[in-house]
Amino acid sequence: MRRGGVVHAEVMDRLEQVLRPGITTGELDRIARETMESRGATPSFLGYRGFTGSICASPNEVIVHGIPGDITISDGDIISIDVGVYLDGFHVDSAWTFPVGEVTAEAAELLKVTEGALDAAVAQCRPGARLGDVGHAVEQTAQGAGFSIVREYVGHGVGRSLHEEPQIPNYGPPGRREVLAPGMTLAIEPMVNAGGAATRALSDGWTVVTADGSLSAHFEHTVAITPDGHEVLTSRDPR
């Protein structure tokens, strides 16, 4: 999974390099797939329960599961790019929400707070902590800044399968639910809305948007619980 995380970081770096006004989500999808395949990996999402993309590309009010295609990215947009990488029998899963050009102050704050919520959640990852502590950290960070937590969609275990137990809600209460132990690998993924928490699924069977049309941000890392804490397997920091 560490090796998959390195490939994942390369994919994300490449997508950030090419992300600009005028590019389509379909082009981002092609670039992601080509980058993975050049390293001997395959997209976890392609064909998963019939999904047609190699990535999920979710701009603006789209929370998660946006299907890549002919949507053109514009200056001022934000876009969540969710990527799963399958390498050597294991999956890693991570998402990042990027600003495109000049974004509004609200959008910039939403991205800052949601990334901070992910950081706060990861900081709770250590042996003996509970999954409720992880979700509570997200909830406190996001709601403390005046934003809403998406409750219908959650993080998950990840490893030999893309989605494994346990489910990881982005809310508490602290001190409850499963105890974290060394060897667990978790996809922690805050989804935070600028407006209300309500969501709406589109008729394509995949795309989920905010019910009120407000902006949404999504940040995710695959994290391993280690004997003395945790390791972020999908980190983009130099290793």
N, C-alpha and C positions, 0 to 999 in steps of 0.2 A: 504493500500500500504506500510505503514511502516512495518507491519508484513511480508509482502511478501519480502520486502527488507532485513529483517533479515535472512529469509530463503535463499535468493539469496546469501548473504554474506557467509553463511555456505557452499553453493554449490561451490562457487569460492575458498574458503579456502581449501576445500577438493580436488578440481581439482588441485590446485597448489601443494598440498602435494604429489599427485600421479604422477604428470607430470615428466617424466624422459625419457631418450633415451630408445627405445624399446617398449614403450607403443603405442597402436594404438588409432586412433581417435574414433573407435568404443568402446573401453574400457572406454575412457573418457565419452562418451555418456551414457553408462550403469551406470557408477558411479554417474553422474549428475542426471539421472532419479531416481535412487534408493534413493539418498539423498533427493531430492524433495519429493518423495512419503512418505518417513519416517516422514516428517513433515506435511503431509496432503495437500501438494501442487501438482500441475501437471505441466508438461512442456508446456509453451505457444506455442513452435514451432512445437511440434509433431502433424502432420496431417495438419498444417497450409498450405492451398493451395496445399496440397499433399506432403509437406515436410516430409521426412521419419525419421529425427533425432530429438532427444530431445534438442540438442544444435547445433550451427554452429561451426565447427572446421576448421580454415582457416590458414594453415601453409605457411610461406615464401611469395611467390608471390601471394597467394590467398588473395584477399581483404576482401570479405565477402561471406557468404552463403555456405561455404564448408560443404558438406554432410559427416557426420561421417561414417567411415567404416573400411577398412583394411589398411589404410595408417599408416605406422609406423613412429613415431617421432624419429629424430636422434639428436645427439649432434651437437650444433651449429645452430639448427633451431630456428625460432621464430614462435609462433602460437597464433592467435587470437581465443579466446574462447568466444562465444556470447551465453548468457543464458537468456531465458525468463521464469519467474515464475508466475504461475496463482494460486492465493489464495484468497478465500472469495470474488470471483466475480471481482477481479481486477488483472491486469498484472503489473509487473515491468520488465525492460529490461536493461541489462548492459553487457558490453564486456570488456575484458582485453587482451592485447597481452603480452605473457610471453616469456622470453628467456629460452632456454633449454641448459644447460651446458654452455660452453664457446662460445659466439657469437662474430662476428666481431665488430670492432669499429663503422662501419657504422650502423650496426643493433642496437647496444646499443644507439647510438645517435638518431636514428629514434624512438626508444621506448621512450627515454627521452623527445624528442621534442613533440611527439604526446600526451603523457600524459600531458605535459605542456600546449598543445593546449586545451585539455579538461578542465584543471584547469582554464585557461584564459577565456574560454567560460562560465563555471559555475559562475565565478566571476562577469559576466555581468548580472546574473539572479536576477532581483529585480523588484518590481512594477514600471511601468513607462518606463522601458527600452524597446527596440524594438528587434525583432528577428534578424534584420540586425546587431545589436551590438554583438549578440552572435556569428553569423557566421564570422563577421569581426575579432573577437578575435582569432578564429581558423586560419583564413587565414593569419593574420599578424604573428602569432607565427610560423606556419609551413613554410610559404614561406620565412619568415625572416631568417630561418635556412637553406635555400637552398633546401627544399623539395617541393613536389607537392601535391595539394589538389585534392581529388577525387570529381568530380562535379555531376556525374550522380546519386549518391546514397546519401541520406540525412537522418538526424534525423527526429523525428516525435513526435506528441503527443501520450500519452499512458495512459491507465486507464481501463475503462470497456472493451475496445477493445485493441488489441495489437498495431494496427496502427491507429492513429486518426489524425485529423488536429490539429495544423498546421504542414506543412512540415518545416524542419529546415536545410537549406543548410549550408555548412561549409565555407561560404564566405559572404561578405557584399553585398551592402554597409551599413555602420553604419547609424543609425538614420532613417531607413526605415522598412517597413513591420509591422507585428502585434505588438501591445503594450502588454507587459507582465502584468498580473494581478494576485492577490492572488487566489490560488485554481488551477491554471494551473499546469499540470504535464507533463513534457517534457523528451523525450529520446534524449539526446544530444550525438552525436557520430562522432567525427573526424575520417576520414579515410585518411591516409597520405602515399604517395609513396616516396620511395627513388629516383626513376627515374622520368619518365614522368607521366603526369596525366591521360593518356589514359587508358581505361579499355577494357576487352574482356570477354564476357560471354561464358562459355563452353557449350557443347552440352547436358549436363545433365539438362539444364534449370534453374540451380540454381547458380552454382559456378562462381564467378567473379574474374578474375585475372588481374594483371597489363599487359598491352599490350606488354611492353618491357621486361617482366620477372624480373623486379626489386622487391625488398622487399616492403611489405606494412604493416602498423600497424593500429590498430583499437582499440580505447578506447571509452567507453560509460558509462554514468550514467543516471539513472532516477532522475530527479530533480523536486521538488515542489516549486512553487513560493509562498512565505509566505508574510504576511503583511509588514514585515520589512526586507525581503531579499529572502533567499532561504534555502531549506533543501535537502541534497543529500540522497535520500531514499535508494539507493543501496550502500551506503558507507560500506567499510569493516573495518573501524575504530571501536574500542570498543564503545558501546553505554551505 
